[in-house]
């Protein structure tokens, strides 16, 4: 979608780029065509950044939008930590946690909030898996380890070629060469989520790009508690606690952005009501994570889906209660 605006007499005019004629692998020689359609009701589900950006961009056509647009952004308390080079209790052998084996997440630890006897705002810690290719990339960056493994395989092959070694099974050395090394197999990424402070604000730059102003210091107490939990986990595993590499710059990485078009009781509190209907525009709805007024703590996908389902049910009920809506097409190209 490129733009949308209210249609005189009700409904919406939507302009979008048509990519239906694109062929995978072929270089585009001209810009794809811009299409226009009209609809009685419009549902935005472009995600936290996409939906908020579209509404900010069209604010000139939507003068009744709440001033809360772009507010209450949250990263859902996400932060990456690593328990590095874990060892067994005897302090010698590497402790094999092998994050490259199995599903991405296999377990979850919940730290309760202060009202439940916890240290502060509630948070969750999950073990983080990743593809084996990540292990190979990390291990290959340590050239000495790669050289040692390669020499071991090469030496064994030469001995076999010279018939100095009658054993024909060199599978173990080859498997060891391609398998994760001690560093990656004994290091565990830790993914956290929780209830940080949703005080981020999105706006448009002078040249029309989306800008986000969100700082970690507003949630400093929360992040300190999460990192303390990460340190305890690393200690139990007898590993070294490593912060997210960008933490020194007071930056975090989130895969669960929320907010930007928060719900509320009225336009002074939010952009949409509890059914995702935009205040001031009953035929405009939002069904994605941007309507979340704050973090939920655990992975928010189920909560977002539940809200979208609720909005869809209400949309259907509203259409069924309007006789004229049943006799008209919902969209016209």
Secondary structure as GFF3:
##gff-version 3
##sequence-region A 1 333
A	DSSP	beta_strand	3	6	.	.	.	ID=ss1
A	DSSP	beta_strand	12	17	.	.	.	ID=ss2
A	DSSP	beta_strand	34	39	.	.	.	ID=ss3
A	DSSP	beta_strand	42	44	.	.	.	ID=ss4
A	DSSP	alpha_helix	47	57	.	.	.	ID=ss5
A	DSSP	beta_strand	71	74	.	.	.	ID=ss6
A	DSSP	beta_strand	79	84	.	.	.	ID=ss7
A	DSSP	beta_strand	108	111	.	.	.	ID=ss8
A	DSSP	three_ten_helix	114	116	.	.	.	ID=ss9
A	DSSP	beta_strand	123	128	.	.	.	ID=ss10
A	DSSP	alpha_helix	132	140	.	.	.	ID=ss11
A	DSSP	alpha_helix	143	161	.	.	.	ID=ss12
A	DSSP	alpha_helix	171	178	.	.	.	ID=ss13
A	DSSP	alpha_helix	182	185	.	.	.	ID=ss14
A	DSSP	beta_strand	188	194	.	.	.	ID=ss15
A	DSSP	beta_strand	201	204	.	.	.	ID=ss16
A	DSSP	beta_strand	210	213	.	.	.	ID=ss17
A	DSSP	three_ten_helix	216	219	.	.	.	ID=ss18
A	DSSP	alpha_helix	220	236	.	.	.	ID=ss19
A	DSSP	beta_strand	240	243	.	.	.	ID=ss20
A	DSSP	three_ten_helix	247	249	.	.	.	ID=ss21
A	DSSP	beta_strand	258	260	.	.	.	ID=ss22
A	DSSP	beta_strand	277	278	.	.	.	ID=ss23
A	DSSP	beta_strand	281	286	.	.	.	ID=ss24
A	DSSP	three_ten_helix	289	291	.	.	.	ID=ss25
A	DSSP	alpha_helix	301	320	.	.	.	ID=ss26
A	DSSP	alpha_helix	323	326	.	.	.	ID=ss27
A	DSSP	beta_strand	331	332	.	.	.	ID=ss28
###
